[in-house]
Amino acid sequence: MHEFIKQEEKNILKGIAKPPRGSLGEILAEFNPELIIGHPTFHCEDNIGSLVSRDLEGARKVFAGNRVAVIIADGTYNDKSNDTSNIEAVIAGAKKTLDGFTGAERENVLVYAGPHEGYDSAHFSPGKGNAFKMIFEEMGPTKAKAILLLDGDLHNDMTPWQRVYKKVIEYHENNHPDENFFVTARYARHFVDASLTRNVVGPLTTLMGSYVPGGISGDIMLSAGAVAKERNANWTDARRNYGTDISTTFDNIADPSTRIYEVYLGAKLHDVTDDAKLSIMPGQVIGAALERILYYEDLDKRITNRLENDVPLEEIIIWDSDQTNIDFINPGTTNVFNIDAKRKALATKLDNFKDDIKKVLRSASYEEIISNHKILIDSINSKSEKIVLMSIPQERWIELLYEVMGYVMATRDIESSKKALNYLYTAAFVEFCGEKLKELGYTTLSAVHGVQENLGIIDSKAKTFYTENVDMVVKKLALNFYRGRSRILDRIREIT
């Protein structure tokens, strides 16, 4: 056993030091998995042990007779924190589960949990992408057909999901054996969740050639060939952090030798996060998306070609509930959306983004933002009960996105563009949430205060609401953006 890896029990391994490149890969190659399941983790200690247990139970049922390795690349443990809680939770969950396996079943699974800090140390960035990079590289020496990457906070039963992914592998091998595959998930997500996916990533995937609504779902599967291209990709700082999902998605959309699949998985049951909070994470995702768009524009002018010509979106392979045999699941309730905190952030943090917004937008649009901001502040100061936000509904958001994309394509100024978009998309998403609240009958601030600690849709209305008032609205946003994409050219011409 390698110096930095300790064997806890048979086929249960723990990383105990900074991981030197290739050591885990040697162990994986010797184990010879057909499928690798990877989880990046950061403070998932309350869930990751259970999730690994669900991974293993699914593998026993779905991949019986096949070898499956479960790899946890943990970001909680590092030199400063010495926090091994995620790693210990994985080991405990694996031990408890594998105690119930037969000898033959146990031979077919391997679990590794260890830190990713220090991996590829010359370029280290302590983020999700660094965890992915470690898993991608250590998969290299194996003959695994695919890698399944899943967020560490999932509460879903993994068995139905694994059945879908296995079905995709078999379908692809039978129908497109000479191509790679990239599988993204579509599921019901709480209407205050997935702010970047819905407002930024979905529309921008259309400029790459396909509408992929799950662009940064976090739960994806790549064929071995697609992973090989990831290993050779340009890993910018954003990609090594939160920009990893969108970079991978855009690269696979751009690759003509890769089939894109979108599979319906019911609901993403996880710790709903608040991405629309004017923090560093949205900027990294947006910056990575813009970097990839400019990269492919410089490579072969493919973005300009789509802006100038009547080019239809390329079809991806979509498996709905009928193909996956997974029914709608209500995403449940959350307390992450606080209407007062959202309004306060939009009111008080504009100054951090104002110069970039002024630089990127047309002067009339900038003045509109300033005017709407004053109206919001006046509403807050007057303690009005009206739900006043920044007045950026879907149609206006599309126009602002055209202006920003025209600016960044004309100037290559990613930094100003991502900062401007960080504020503007947040304002647009909060507007979207405000519209959903009003549709549910919560038309005053007091009404929202009464439900926001336990915000959700009752089961009898959830499927219709999420299908018609969320999914269809978000899809319409992306397709309408693509339909009017020539307006990006108008902005480019103004600047150049």
VOFIPA-862022 format. One line per field, with one value per residue (C-alpha): x, y, z; residue in one letter; residue number from 1. Coordinates in steps of 0.2 Angstrom, whole numbers, plus 5000, padded with zeros to 4 digits. Layout:
east [X	...];
north [Y	...];
up [Z	...];
tiba [A	...];
guse [NUM	...];
This chain:
east [5000	5006	5013	4999	4985	4980	4969	4955	4947	4948	4943	4941	4955	4959	4970	4981	4993	4994	4990	5005	4999	4997	4997	4978	4978	4989	4977	4962	4971	4974	4956	4951	4934	4921	4913	4919	4908	4916	4910	4918	4915	4916	4907	4895	4899	4881	4876	4892	4892	4874	4877	4892	4881	4867	4881	4886	4869	4865	4880	4876	4859	4862	4880	4880	4895	4904	4917	4913	4925	4918	4930	4928	4940	4937	4941	4936	4953	4968	4984	4975	4959	4965	4946	4944	4925	4920	4933	4929	4910	4914	4924	4911	4897	4907	4911	4894	4887	4900	4898	4881	4889	4894	4912	4909	4899	4913	4926	4917	4917	4931	4929	4943	4941	4955	4959	4963	4973	4990	4986	4994	5002	5011	4994	4983	4967	4956	4940	4927	4937	4953	4943	4937	4954	4961	4948	4949	4968	4968	4955	4968	4977	4960	4949	4933	4920	4913	4914	4898	4901	4888	4887	4891	4875	4862	4849	4842	4841	4855	4848	4835	4848	4861	4849	4846	4865	4868	4854	4862	4879	4871	4861	4876	4887	4873	4869	4884	4899	4912	4907	4910	4895	4891	4876	4867	4853	4836	4825	4813	4823	4815	4810	4823	4837	4848	4849	4864	4858	4841	4846	4864	4870	4854	4854	4872	4873	4862	4876	4887	4874	4863	4851	4857	4846	4856	4872	4879	4868	4883	4877	4885	4892	4906	4913	4931	4935	4926	4937	4953	4949	4945	4963	4970	4959	4965	4962	4961	4959	4940	4939	4949	4936	4917	4918	4922	4904	4901	4918	4915	4898	4903	4918	4906	4893	4907	4914	4906	4912	4902	4883	4874	4861	4848	4840	4825	4829	4813	4820	4837	4835	4849	4854	4846	4859	4858	4870	4861	4870	4883	4898	4913	4905	4893	4908	4918	4904	4900	4919	4922	4907	4913	4930	4924	4913	4928	4939	4928	4924	4943	4945	4933	4921	4907	4898	4898	4892	4876	4873	4874	4865	4848	4856	4845	4850	4857	4846	4852	4846	4832	4825	4809	4801	4794	4812	4820	4805	4807	4791	4790	4796	4792	4808	4801	4803	4818	4822	4836	4826	4824	4815	4822	4840	4838	4832	4845	4859	4853	4851	4867	4879	4876	4891	4903	4897	4891	4907	4907	4889	4891	4906	4897	4879	4872	4870	4851	4851	4863	4852	4838	4847	4851	4833	4826	4839	4833	4815	4820	4829	4814	4802	4814	4815	4796	4793	4781	4772	4774	4786	4797	4813	4824	4811	4821	4808	4812	4811	4822	4834	4836	4840	4853	4861	4863	4871	4884	4888	4890	4902	4912	4914	4919	4931	4936	4934	4929	4932	4920	4907	4907	4905	4891	4882	4884	4873	4861	4858	4855	4842	4834	4833	4826	4813	4809	4807	4796	4785	4783	4778	4765	4758	4757	4747	4760	4758	4765	4781	4771	4764	4781	4788	4775	4781	4799	4805	4796	4794	4788	4773	4760	4761	4744	4750	4769	4770	4759	4768	4785	4781	4772	4777	4796	4802	4792	4796	4815	4815	4806	4819	4833	4824	4819	4837	4843	4829	4834	4853	4857	4854	4871	4878	4870	4879	4896	4894	4890	4906	4918];
north [5000	5017	5029	5041	5028	5017	5002	5003	4986	4976	4987	5002	5015	5032	5045	5051	5064	5075	5064	5062	5061	5043	5033	5031	5028	5013	5006	5009	5000	4985	4985	4987	4995	4996	5011	5025	5035	5052	5064	5081	5085	5100	5100	5085	5075	5074	5066	5058	5042	5039	5043	5031	5018	5022	5021	5004	4997	5003	4996	4979	4979	4987	4983	4965	4956	4973	4981	4999	5011	5025	5040	5054	5069	5079	5098	5099	5092	5102	5108	5122	5113	5095	5092	5073	5073	5069	5056	5047	5048	5039	5026	5023	5022	5010	4998	4997	4994	4982	4971	4966	4961	4943	4940	4940	4956	4965	4960	4970	4987	4998	5014	5028	5044	5056	5075	5083	5098	5097	5087	5095	5106	5118	5124	5120	5129	5122	5120	5108	5108	5102	5088	5083	5085	5073	5060	5063	5060	5045	5037	5037	5021	5011	5003	5010	5014	5029	5041	5046	5063	5067	5081	5076	5083	5072	5063	5053	5034	5030	5014	5022	5034	5020	5010	5025	5028	5009	5010	5025	5016	5000	5011	5021	5006	4998	5014	5025	5014	5026	5041	5048	5053	5066	5064	5078	5077	5085	5085	5096	5108	5120	5136	5146	5134	5133	5152	5151	5136	5144	5162	5161	5144	5137	5152	5152	5134	5139	5149	5133	5124	5115	5119	5109	5115	5105	5114	5114	5101	5094	5077	5071	5055	5055	5041	5037	5046	5062	5061	5059	5076	5083	5078	5088	5103	5120	5121	5139	5145	5147	5129	5122	5130	5133	5135	5116	5110	5123	5121	5103	5105	5118	5107	5092	5102	5109	5091	5084	5067	5067	5063	5073	5065	5073	5061	5064	5059	5065	5078	5083	5081	5090	5105	5119	5132	5151	5155	5171	5181	5192	5181	5174	5157	5165	5175	5160	5150	5165	5169	5151	5151	5167	5160	5145	5155	5166	5151	5142	5159	5161	5143	5143	5158	5146	5159	5172	5159	5156	5174	5178	5163	5154	5139	5128	5121	5104	5090	5081	5064	5067	5053	5059	5050	5036	5031	5033	5025	5039	5049	5067	5070	5086	5095	5099	5115	5126	5141	5148	5162	5177	5191	5205	5199	5198	5216	5222	5214	5222	5239	5239	5230	5239	5250	5235	5232	5249	5253	5237	5238	5255	5249	5234	5240	5253	5270	5269	5252	5258	5273	5261	5250	5266	5272	5255	5254	5270	5264	5249	5259	5271	5256	5249	5265	5268	5251	5248	5231	5229	5217	5229	5222	5228	5226	5214	5202	5188	5199	5213	5200	5193	5210	5214	5197	5202	5218	5209	5196	5209	5218	5203	5197	5214	5218	5201	5210	5194	5202	5217	5206	5193	5206	5215	5199	5193	5208	5208	5189	5190	5204	5194	5178	5187	5194	5177	5171	5186	5181	5163	5169	5180	5166	5156	5170	5178	5196	5206	5206	5200	5186	5180	5182	5170	5156	5159	5148	5133	5138	5125	5118	5106	5089	5090	5106	5103	5093	5106	5121	5115	5109	5124	5138	5134	5122	5128	5146	5143	5134	5148	5160	5150	5148	5166	5171	5160	5166	5184	5181	5193	5207	5203	5208	5225	5227	5222	5234	5248	5245	5241];
up [5000	4996	5010	5009	5008	5023	5021	5034	5029	5013	4999	5010	5009	5017	5011	5025	5017	5002	4987	4975	4957	4951	4968	4968	4950	4952	4965	4954	4939	4950	4956	4937	4939	4925	4933	4944	4955	4961	4975	4978	4996	5007	5024	5019	5035	5040	5023	5014	5024	5020	5002	5000	5008	4995	4981	4987	4989	4971	4964	4972	4964	4948	4943	4951	4944	4938	4948	4954	4963	4974	4976	4988	4985	5000	5002	5020	5026	5023	5032	5041	5046	5050	5049	5043	5047	5029	5027	5043	5039	5022	5031	5044	5031	5020	5034	5040	5023	5017	5033	5025	5008	5003	5000	4981	4982	4992	4980	4967	4976	4982	4992	4994	5004	5005	5003	4987	4994	4987	4972	4956	4969	4956	4951	4966	4969	4984	4975	4967	4951	4959	4966	4949	4941	4954	4950	4931	4932	4943	4932	4918	4921	4922	4909	4917	4904	4913	4928	4937	4946	4960	4973	4990	4998	4988	4999	4984	4983	4971	4965	4952	4946	4943	4934	4922	4920	4916	4903	4895	4894	4886	4874	4869	4866	4855	4845	4845	4849	4841	4850	4868	4879	4891	4902	4912	4923	4923	4938	4948	4958	4971	4962	4973	4968	4953	4950	4938	4929	4925	4921	4914	4909	4900	4888	4885	4881	4866	4859	4860	4849	4860	4874	4889	4904	4917	4912	4930	4938	4947	4943	4927	4918	4906	4895	4896	4880	4887	4903	4893	4885	4902	4907	4893	4894	4899	4918	4923	4941	4938	4931	4946	4958	4955	4936	4933	4929	4916	4908	4906	4899	4886	4880	4878	4869	4857	4853	4838	4843	4859	4861	4874	4885	4896	4908	4920	4938	4947	4959	4966	4985	4992	5003	4993	4991	4988	4974	4970	4984	4975	4981	4972	4967	4953	4946	4944	4935	4924	4921	4916	4904	4895	4894	4885	4873	4868	4867	4854	4845	4843	4838	4823	4824	4829	4840	4826	4814	4825	4827	4809	4802	4804	4812	4822	4839	4838	4846	4861	4867	4880	4891	4900	4914	4902	4897	4915	4924	4938	4942	4947	4965	4975	4979	4996	5007	5011	5022	5011	5003	5014	5004	5016	5014	4995	4994	5006	4996	4980	4988	4998	4986	4969	4972	4972	4954	4948	4938	4929	4925	4918	4907	4900	4897	4886	4894	4894	4902	4915	4919	4921	4933	4944	4943	4948	4962	4969	4968	4978	4991	4993	4995	5009	5018	5017	5024	5010	5010	4991	4984	4975	4968	4953	4939	4928	4922	4909	4893	4901	4907	4890	4883	4896	4893	4874	4879	4890	4878	4864	4875	4880	4862	4856	4870	4878	4895	4905	4921	4920	4911	4924	4938	4929	4926	4944	4950	4935	4935	4954	4952	4938	4948	4963	4951	4945	4963	4967	4952	4958	4976	4968	4958	4974	4982	4992	4986	5001	5011	5026	5017	5011	5029	5034	5023	5019	5033	5026	5008	4996	4986	4992	4984	4975	4966	4965	4948	4939	4946	4943	4926	4920	4931	4932	4919	4904	4909	4911	4894	4886	4892	4884	4868	4867	4870	4856	4844	4846	4847	4832	4844	4851	4834	4836	4852	4845	4830	4842	4852	4837];
tiba [M	H	E	F	I	K	Q	E	E	K	N	I	L	K	G	I	A	K	P	P	R	G	S	L	G	E	I	L	A	E	F	N	P	E	L	I	I	G	H	P	T	F	H	C	E	D	N	I	G	S	L	V	S	R	D	L	E	G	A	R	K	V	F	A	G	N	R	V	A	V	I	I	A	D	G	T	Y	N	D	K	S	N	D	T	S	N	I	E	A	V	I	A	G	A	K	K	T	L	D	G	F	T	G	A	E	R	E	N	V	L	V	Y	A	G	P	H	E	G	Y	D	S	A	H	F	S	P	G	K	G	N	A	F	K	M	I	F	E	E	M	G	P	T	K	A	K	A	I	L	L	L	D	G	D	L	H	N	D	M	T	P	W	Q	R	V	Y	K	K	V	I	E	Y	H	E	N	N	H	P	D	E	N	F	F	V	T	A	R	Y	A	R	H	F	V	D	A	S	L	T	R	N	V	V	G	P	L	T	T	L	M	G	S	Y	V	P	G	G	I	S	G	D	I	M	L	S	A	G	A	V	A	K	E	R	N	A	N	W	T	D	A	R	R	N	Y	G	T	D	I	S	T	T	F	D	N	I	A	D	P	S	T	R	I	Y	E	V	Y	L	G	A	K	L	H	D	V	T	D	D	A	K	L	S	I	M	P	G	Q	V	I	G	A	A	L	E	R	I	L	Y	Y	E	D	L	D	K	R	I	T	N	R	L	E	N	D	V	P	L	E	E	I	I	I	W	D	S	D	Q	T	N	I	D	F	I	N	P	G	T	T	N	V	F	N	I	D	A	K	R	K	A	L	A	T	K	L	D	N	F	K	D	D	I	K	K	V	L	R	S	A	S	Y	E	E	I	I	S	N	H	K	I	L	I	D	S	I	N	S	K	S	E	K	I	V	L	M	S	I	P	Q	E	R	W	I	E	L	L	Y	E	V	M	G	Y	V	M	A	T	R	D	I	E	S	S	K	K	A	L	N	Y	L	Y	T	A	A	F	V	E	F	C	G	E	K	L	K	E	L	G	Y	T	T	L	S	A	V	H	G	V	Q	E	N	L	G	I	I	D	S	K	A	K	T	F	Y	T	E	N	V	D	M	V	V	K	K	L	A	L	N	F	Y	R	G	R	S	R	I	L	D	R	I	R	E	I	T];
guse [1	2	3	4	5	6	7	8	9	10	11	12	13	14	15	16	17	18	19	20	21	22	23	24	25	26	27	28	29	30	31	32	33	34	35	36	37	38	39	40	41	42	43	44	45	46	47	48	49	50	51	52	53	54	55	56	57	58	59	60	61	62	63	64	65	66	67	68	69	70	71	72	73	74	75	76	77	78	79	80	81	82	83	84	85	86	87	88	89	90	91	92	93	94	95	96	97	98	99	100	101	102	103	104	105	106	107	108	109	110	111	112	113	114	115	116	117	118	119	120	121	122	123	124	125	126	127	128	129	130	131	132	133	134	135	136	137	138	139	140	141	142	143	144	145	146	147	148	149	150	151	152	153	154	155	156	157	158	159	160	161	162	163	164	165	166	167	168	169	170	171	172	173	174	175	176	177	178	179	180	181	182	183	184	185	186	187	188	189	190	191	192	193	194	195	196	197	198	199	200	201	202	203	204	205	206	207	208	209	210	211	212	213	214	215	216	217	218	219	220	221	222	223	224	225	226	227	228	229	230	231	232	233	234	235	236	237	238	239	240	241	242	243	244	245	246	247	248	249	250	251	252	253	254	255	256	257	258	259	260	261	262	263	264	265	266	267	268	269	270	271	272	273	274	275	276	277	278	279	280	281	282	283	284	285	286	287	288	289	290	291	292	293	294	295	296	297	298	299	300	301	302	303	304	305	306	307	308	309	310	311	312	313	314	315	316	317	318	319	320	321	322	323	324	325	326	327	328	329	330	331	332	333	334	335	336	337	338	339	340	341	342	343	344	345	346	347	348	349	350	351	352	353	354	355	356	357	358	359	360	361	362	363	364	365	366	367	368	369	370	371	372	373	374	375	376	377	378	379	380	381	382	383	384	385	386	387	388	389	390	391	392	393	394	395	396	397	398	399	400	401	402	403	404	405	406	407	408	409	410	411	412	413	414	415	416	417	418	419	420	421	422	423	424	425	426	427	428	429	430	431	432	433	434	435	436	437	438	439	440	441	442	443	444	445	446	447	448	449	450	451	452	453	454	455	456	457	458	459	460	461	462	463	464	465	466	467	468	469	470	471	472	473	474	475	476	477	478	479	480	481	482	483	484	485	486	487	488	489	490	491	492	493	494	495	496];
